[in-house]
Amino acid sequence: MVFWVPLIAYAAAVLLAALSFARKPAPRRPLDLARALLRYLNLFPVGLMGLWGALGHLVFPAQAAASIGWATSPFQTEVGLANLGIGLAGVIAAFWRDWGFRAAVAVMTAGFLGGAGLNHIIEIEKTGNLAAGNAGPILYTDLLTPLLLLILLALTYRSDRAARP
């Protein structure tokens, strides 16, 4: 599951963003695609993967630790609760189209997932840890998700900020 869930989350986000964009009446603008991608990245890679990470670390800590190539630790409760908060915020950001809220979720995601991704790279370099939860697709999505969120927020900044009262 550690291998497939990030891939499935990204496939769902891209597929639903493409369908949403295709169903939009003409004229379709690149901004419309950026908004759709932002929505579904918040829903799947941030929201549902955050909730999945929370479930793993809080309910199945031994399996979660083993998938990363680590020993079980009391810190998993804290990681699980952080995942829970990020996951809930991502789901809210998918449906509440407030640019400022989405920006806050992106910054929080960049700190947590971006930091986790860098830590995965350090672990690979220092210990050779190539466990699926350390060096598999999660490594790439930990780095890609915050980067994409920040790029999409930059692309939607002017129009979505101007729409606010």
N, C-alpha and C positions, 0 to 999 in steps of 0.2 A: 504493500500500500504506500509506503514512503516513496517508492519510485514513481508510482502512477498518479497519485493524487495531484501533485503540482502540474503534471502534464494535462490531466483531465480538466483542472481548474482553468488553465490557460486556453485549452481548446474550447471550453464552454464560453469563456469571456469573448474570445475572438468570434466564434460562431454567432452568439447572440448580438454582439455589436454589429456584425455584418448584416444580420437579419433586420435589426432595428434600423440601420442606415438604409437598407434596400426598401423597407416599407415606408420610409419617409417620403412625402410628396416632393416632386421636383419644384424648384431646383434644390438639389442636394449639394451642400457645401462641405469642404473639408472640416470646418468647425463642427458640423453635425456628427461626422465620424469621430472626431476627437471627444465630443461629449458622450457618445455611445460607448466608446472604449473606456473612458473614465468611469462611467457608471458600472460597467460589467467587470472591470478590473477591481473596483471597490467591492463588488458583490462576491466574486469568486476568489481570486488570489489573495485578497486582503480579508474579506469577511468570512467566507466559508472555510478557507484554509486556516484562518485564525481560530475559528471555532473547532476545527479538526485538530489543530495543534493543542488547544486547551484540553480537549477530550483525551488526547494521547498522554499528555504530561500529568493531568490530574487523575485520570481513571486507570490508565495503563502505564504507570511510570517506568516499570522494568522493561517493557517492550519498547517504549519510546527511547529510553536511554540506550538500549541495545542497538536500535536502528541507527543511532548516531555514532555508535562505537564508544560509548561512554559508560561509566558505572552509574547506577541509580544514585540520586542525590536529593537532599531536602530542597535544594534550589529549584528542582523541577516544579514544585508547587508555585513558586514565584513566577517561573517562566510560563506555566500553564495559566496563571491568573493574568499575566501580561497578554498572552495570546487571546484570552477571553475578552479582555477590554478592546484590543485591536480588532478582533473579529466582530464584536458587536458594533463598534464604530464604523467598520467597513460596510456592514449591512445597512446601517443608517445612512451612510454617505451615498450608497447606491440609489436610495429612494428619496433622499432629501437633497435637492440640488442647490445647496448653498455653497458658494465657492469658498468662503472662509472656513466652513466646517470641513470641506473636502481637503483644503490646504492643511488644516491641523492634522487630519488623519494621515495625509501624505508625509508630513514631517515626523509624526510619531512612527509611522511605518518605516521611514528612512532610518531613523535611529535604531529601531529594534531589528528589522530584517536586514538592513544594510550592515549593521554591526554584526549580526549573526553570520551573514555571508562572508564578511572579512575574517571572522573567527574561524569559519570553516576552512578558508584558505590557509590561515596560520596553522591550524591543526593538520592539514594535509602536508604542509611544508615541514613542520616540526616532528610529527609522529608518523606520517605516512598513512593516516586514517582515511581509508577509502570506502568506509561504510556508506550504504545508500543514503542514509539520513545526514551524511556529512559531505559527500562528494558527488551525490547523484543530482537529479533535477532540482532538488531543493536548494542546492548551492546557487544555481543559475537564477532561480526565481527569487531567492532572497536578495540578489543584487539587481535583477531586472525590474521587479515590481516597484520599488521606490523610484528608480530612475524613470520608468514610464509614467508613473503618477505625476512626478514633478514636471516632466516634459508636457504632458497633457494639460496640467494646470497652467503652465506658462502659455500654451496655445489658446486656452479658453479665458485667460485672465481679463483681457479688455472687454469682451462682450458680456461675460458673466458678472463681472464687477459692476459694469454700467447698468445692468438690469436690476440691481438692488436699489431700493428706495432711499 
